[in-house]
Every structure is written in C-alpha cells, then in structure tokens.
Amino acid sequence: MNADPVLLQMKYSRIVALLAKRKNISMLEALTIFYHSQLYQLISEGISDMHCMSDEYLVQELMME
C-alpha cells in the first residue's frame, strides 16, 4: 500500500525532528541519518506498511540500526 506523498513527507519530518531530539543532534545530522537508513528505504518503497507505525516506534527502530 502506498501512502500519500504529502503525508509521507510530514511523517519524515516528524521522525527526523524526534530523532534529533532523542540523540541531541542537529536536524541536518538527523536528516542525513534518516535518508541513509534502511528504515527510509522501507517506508519510501511502501514495504510492510511501515508508514502506519507510530513515530516513536520508527525512531526506536532507526536508533537500533
């Protein structure tokens, strides 16, 4: 299932902001980590409906990568 592109962009921004806060890093660093992650690839390709998971859960997954 593919999500609406605008909603995905909003999801990405929330994930990046939360990651930056959790790791106490800049938004740019968090953005770099996110866009180079396997999680981003899964969400952007619509695999396993990862976009339906909560932001908190996705940030935890991202931090475990």
C-alpha positions as a Markdown table, in Angstrom:
| # | Residue | x | y | z |
|---|---|---|---|---|
| 1 | Met | 0.0 | 0.0 | 0.0 |
| 2 | Asn | 1.3 | 3.4 | -0.9 |
| 3 | Ala | 0.8 | 6.4 | 1.3 |
| 4 | Asp | 0.0 | 9.9 | 0.1 |
| 5 | Pro | 3.3 | 11.6 | -0.8 |
| 6 | Val | 2.4 | 14.7 | 1.3 |
| 7 | Leu | 1.6 | 12.6 | 4.3 |
| 8 | Leu | 4.8 | 10.7 | 3.9 |
| 9 | Gln | 6.8 | 14.0 | 3.9 |
| 10 | Met | 5.1 | 15.1 | 7.1 |
| 11 | Lys | 5.9 | 11.7 | 8.7 |
| 12 | Tyr | 9.5 | 12.0 | 7.6 |
| 13 | Ser | 9.8 | 15.5 | 9.2 |
| 14 | Arg | 8.3 | 14.2 | 12.5 |
| 15 | Ile | 10.7 | 11.3 | 12.6 |
| 16 | Val | 13.7 | 13.5 | 11.8 |
| 17 | Ala | 12.7 | 16.0 | 14.5 |
| 18 | Leu | 12.2 | 13.3 | 17.1 |
| 19 | Leu | 15.5 | 11.6 | 16.2 |
| 20 | Ala | 17.3 | 14.9 | 16.6 |
| 21 | Lys | 15.8 | 15.5 | 20.0 |
| 22 | Arg | 16.4 | 11.9 | 21.2 |
| 23 | Lys | 20.1 | 11.8 | 20.1 |
| 24 | Asn | 20.7 | 15.5 | 20.9 |
| 25 | Ile | 22.0 | 16.2 | 17.4 |
| 26 | Ser | 21.2 | 18.8 | 14.7 |
| 27 | Met | 18.3 | 18.4 | 12.4 |
| 28 | Leu | 20.8 | 18.2 | 9.5 |
| 29 | Glu | 22.6 | 15.3 | 11.1 |
| 30 | Ala | 19.3 | 13.6 | 11.9 |
| 31 | Leu | 18.1 | 14.1 | 8.3 |
| 32 | Thr | 21.3 | 12.5 | 7.0 |
| 33 | Ile | 20.9 | 9.5 | 9.2 |
| 34 | Phe | 17.3 | 9.1 | 8.2 |
| 35 | Tyr | 17.8 | 9.4 | 4.5 |
| 36 | His | 20.7 | 6.9 | 4.6 |
| 37 | Ser | 18.8 | 4.4 | 6.7 |
| 38 | Gln | 17.2 | 1.1 | 5.8 |
| 39 | Leu | 14.0 | 2.4 | 7.5 |
| 40 | Tyr | 13.7 | 5.2 | 5.0 |
| 41 | Gln | 14.1 | 2.8 | 2.2 |
| 42 | Leu | 11.3 | 0.5 | 3.6 |
| 43 | Ile | 8.9 | 3.4 | 4.1 |
| 44 | Ser | 9.5 | 5.1 | 0.8 |
| 45 | Glu | 9.1 | 1.8 | -1.1 |
| 46 | Gly | 5.8 | 1.0 | 0.8 |
| 47 | Ile | 7.2 | -2.2 | 2.2 |
| 48 | Ser | 5.2 | -3.8 | 5.1 |
| 49 | Asp | 3.2 | -0.6 | 5.7 |
| 50 | Met | 5.9 | 0.9 | 7.9 |
| 51 | His | 4.4 | 4.3 | 7.4 |
| 52 | Cys | 1.5 | 3.1 | 9.5 |
| 53 | Met | 3.7 | 2.6 | 12.6 |
| 54 | Ser | 3.9 | 5.4 | 15.2 |
| 55 | Asp | 6.7 | 8.0 | 15.0 |
| 56 | Glu | 8.0 | 6.8 | 18.4 |
| 57 | Tyr | 8.3 | 3.2 | 17.2 |
| 58 | Leu | 10.0 | 4.2 | 13.9 |
| 59 | Val | 12.6 | 6.4 | 15.8 |
| 60 | Gln | 13.3 | 3.5 | 18.1 |
| 61 | Glu | 13.9 | 1.2 | 15.1 |
| 62 | Leu | 16.0 | 3.9 | 13.5 |
| 63 | Met | 18.2 | 4.2 | 16.6 |
| 64 | Met | 18.7 | 0.4 | 16.6 |
| 65 | Glu | 20.1 | 0.4 | 13.0 |
